[in-house]
Amino acid sequence: MYRVGIDLGGTNIKAGIVDENQKILAQVSAPTGAERPAEEVIADMAALVRQLLEELAIDESALAGIGVGCPGLVDAQAGIVRYSNNISWENVALVEQLGKSFSCTIRISNDANCAALGEVKAGAARDVSNAILLTLGTGVGGGIILDGKVFEGSNAGGAELGHISMIMGGEPCTCGRRGCVEAYASATALIRDAKRAAAADKKSLMNQMCDGKTENMNGKIPFDAALAGDQAAKEVVENYYTYLAEAIANYVNIFRPDVVLLSGGICNQGTRLTKPVEEHLSFLCFGGDRAFVPPVRCAVLGNDAGIIGSANLI
């Protein structure tokens, strides 16, 4: 039996057919056109599935089901996208509407949940059944996999790992609170702190690397400047390691997963990111090195994680 995985994003819809060995046999994509009515976007999702079936000469009867990963507040049990700012959806009955085009099982979940499930089934955590994934990008997303299944929580809005308070009354967060993990461990937060440090130290290499314009700052520059010996950059990067490790230690103390996965552009740093975080975890987690401290790995599937993960919702 085959399964279809659909990764619905604010820019593109990506869909693929996944076999029993977690291999994507074929995939296609199309612009989301999020400004359109939800019904039109869902119709395009159905058309992509039909295109895949035709390309591989697979009859719909051979489909075990279709899984969809969607950004925002997703009520997996009801099959409804309660709210998604990325695609301007509110209370869209995605399962019901997509089900008008197919007779197979259809399930949905948050896109970060699907990425985490994909890494457990076929990626950096394929050797375990309990994992936590943090997506370090514009914000901080999260996915929790327990016993090989997505932990959803009740209704919508569970596993929002980026919106756990880290510092009461701290930096403002996009969710409206202050001091969230996202406000300290996202790529956006790293860039903000690098800009501040570069502005405070005109001799910092970070200023040279961004051509004297802080608006050119990116998440790679502080790491490069720190490697070159720049003290201001070293402090920025070390603070980032500390914030990230403090957040991960909280998740470990609650769930004690087999592994913690990180994804996003910052993960291009590889072990320069994961090793310092692991060192911090060795004493931050409850029990210290007397208890199991999970390794920290970078995700490996990239854009395929969402397709494979959503297919595995079935």
N, C-alpha and C positions, 0 to 999 in steps of 0.2 A: 504493500500500500504506500501511496505517496501522500505528502502533506504540503500545503502551501503556506508560506510565511510572507506576511506583508508588513513592511516597515513604513508607517505613515509619518512623514515629516512635514515641517512647515514649508519646505521648498520642493521636495520630491516624494513621490510614492515609489517604493522599491518592492518588488515581489519576486519570489523564487519558489521553485518546486524542490523539495528536499526528500531524499530517499531514506531508507531505514538505516543507512550508514552515516547519516548526518551530512551527506554530500549534496551541495546545491547543483542540480542537474541543468538548470537554466534559470536565468533571471532577466527581468526587464524593469524599466523605470519610466516614469512620466512626471511632468511638472504637476505639483499639487494644485496650484491655482486656488489657494486658500481663500481668496476673496469671493469665490463662488459659493452657491448654496451647498450644504453638506450632501444633498442628494446627488449632485453632479460629481462631486469628488468620489462618492461611494460607487457611482456608476462607472467611473474610470477604474476604480479598484477591481470591480467585477470584470471589466474589459481586459485588464492586464492578466487576470487569472485565465480567462478564455484564451488569450494569446499564448500563454505558456502551455496550456493543455494542447492547443493546436500544434505548436512548435514541436512538442515531444510526442505527438500522436497518442496522447493519453485520454481515455474516456473519463468523464466526471465520476463514473461509478468506481473508479480506482482510487479516488481521493478519500483518505481517512478524515480529512477536515481541513479547515482554513483557520489560521491564527493571525491576529492583527495586533501589532504593537503601536500604541498611539501616545503622543505626549499629553501630559496634563492629568487631571483627576479622572481616573477610569474605574467605573464600577463593574468589575469583571463578572460578578455574580448576576447582575441584571443585564449585562451586555450593553451598557450605556456609557458614553463619554459625557461625564457630568460637566466638565469645563476644561477647555484647552485654549490657552491664550495664543499659542503658536498658529493654530488654524481657525481661531475665532469660532469655536464650537461650544454649544451649551445644551446639555440634555439631548444629545443625538443618540438615537437608538441604533447604534451601528450594527449590532448582530442581527437585529430584526430586519433592517433595510438591506444589508448584504445578503441575508438569508432568502430574500425574494428572488435572487438569481441562482441560488444553489441549494441542493437538498442535503448536503453533507453538514457535519457539525462545524459550528463557527464559534471561536472563543477570542476574547480580547484581553489585553492587559496594558499596563503602562510600558512605554518604550524602554525605559531603563531596566525594568523587570525582565523584559524580553532579552535585552543585551546580556544581562547576568545569566539567564537561563541558557543562552547560546554558548557562552564561555564554559559553563558547566558541562554541557552536552558534547561540545566539540572543540573547545578552546583551551585557555590557560588553566582551567579548573576541571578538565575532563576526567581527572583521576580521583575526584572527590564528589560528595553529594551535598555538602554544606558550604556555601560561599556568600560573601558580600562583595558587591561591585560598587565602586564610586566612580562616577563620571566627573572629571575635573575639567570643566569648560567655562563658558560664560557664567554658568551657575554650578551647583553641585547636585547631581542626581544620584539615585541609589537604587539598588536592587538586592533583595535578600532571597537566597535559595536555601531551603531547608528540606532535607531528605529528597533532594532532586526536584523539588517543586517550588514554584513561586509562592512566597509568603505575601499575601495581599492585604491582610488586616480585614477589618469589617467595613463593608461598603467601599467608599473611595477615599484616597488620600493617605493610605498607609505607606510605610517604607520611604517617607520623604526624609532621607538621611541628611540632606543639606540644610534642613530647617530645624535642627536640634540646637538649642541655645548653648553657645560656648562661653560667651562673656556677657553677663547681664549689662544691658545698657551700652553695648559695644557698637561696632560699626553698623550702619544701617544696612538692612538686607532688602532684596527685591520683594520679599513676601510681606513687608510692612513691619516686621519685628526688627530688633537690633541685636547684634551679637551672634547671629546664626553661624553655623559651620560654613555655609556658603559665603559669608562675608569675610572669611579668613582663609579658606582652603581652595577657593575657585581660582581659575586662571585670571579672572577679572581682579580678584583681590591681590594676587601676586603682582600684577601689572600696576595696580594702584600703589602698593607699597614700594615698588621699584621707582615709580615716578617721584614719590615723596622723598625717597632716599637720594635720588639723583639731584633733585632740586635743592636739597639741604647740603649736598657736597658737590660743588661745581667741578672738583678735580676727579670725581668718580669716572671710571671708564664707561659706565653706563651712559653718560652724557655723550661721549664720543661715539659709542656704538649706535646711538639713535640720532646721530647727526645734530646733536644739540637741541633736538626738538622732542620734548617728552611725549608728544602725541604719537611719535613713532615707536614708543616703547612696546615690547611684546614679551611673552612669557619665556622666551629663550635668552634674551639679553642678560638678565640677572645671573643666570647659570653660567653663561659664557664669561661674564665679567668676574664672577667669583672664582672660576677656574683659572683666570689670568692673575688672580691675587688681589683683586679690588676689595678693600675692606667693607665698604658700604654695601656692595653686592653680596658679600659673604653673610652679612648680618640679615639682609633681606631673605636670602635663601635658607639660612639656618632657622629663622623665624617661621618660614613657610613649612619646613620639615616638622617643626615643633607643633604648629597648629594642626597640621594634617595628622600627625601621630596622636595628638590628644583626642582628636575626633575618632580616629580608628580605635583607640583604646576603649572608648565608650561603647562602640559597637561590639568589640570583642568581649567586653565584660557582660554584655547582655546576651549575645548569641553564641560566643566561642565557636566561630566557624572554622572549617578546615583551612581556609585560605581567604585572604583579602585581595581583591583585584582592583586595579586602577586603570582607567582609560581616559583618553583625551590627549591633546597635543603635548601636554607637559610630560606624558609618559615617554616621549622621544628621548628623555634623559636616561631612561633605562635604570641601571643599578645606581646611578648617581642620585636617583630619587628613592628607589626602594630600600637600598641598604641603610641609609641614615634613618629612615622611618622605622625599619625593623629594629635598629639599635635603640631607638627611643621606646619602642613597644616592649622591649625586653624588661624594662623596669616600670613602665606605665600601667601595664595590664595587671589586673588583680592576681596576686600570687607570684608576680614576677617570673623569673626563670625557673621557679619551682613548679609552675603550671605550664600547660601547653600554650605557646604563643604562636599564632598562625603566621606563616610566611606571607610576605607581600609581593605580589607579582603584577606585571603589566599585562593587560588584556592583549590578545593576539589576533582576534578575528576581524577587527576593524568594522567596516560597514556590513560585513556578512553576519555579525553577531545578532543583529536585529531580525534578520530573515530566519536564521536557524532557530533562534530563541522563540520567535512567534510561532514557527511551525511546530515547535515542541510544546506549545500550549495544548495541543491535541493529544 
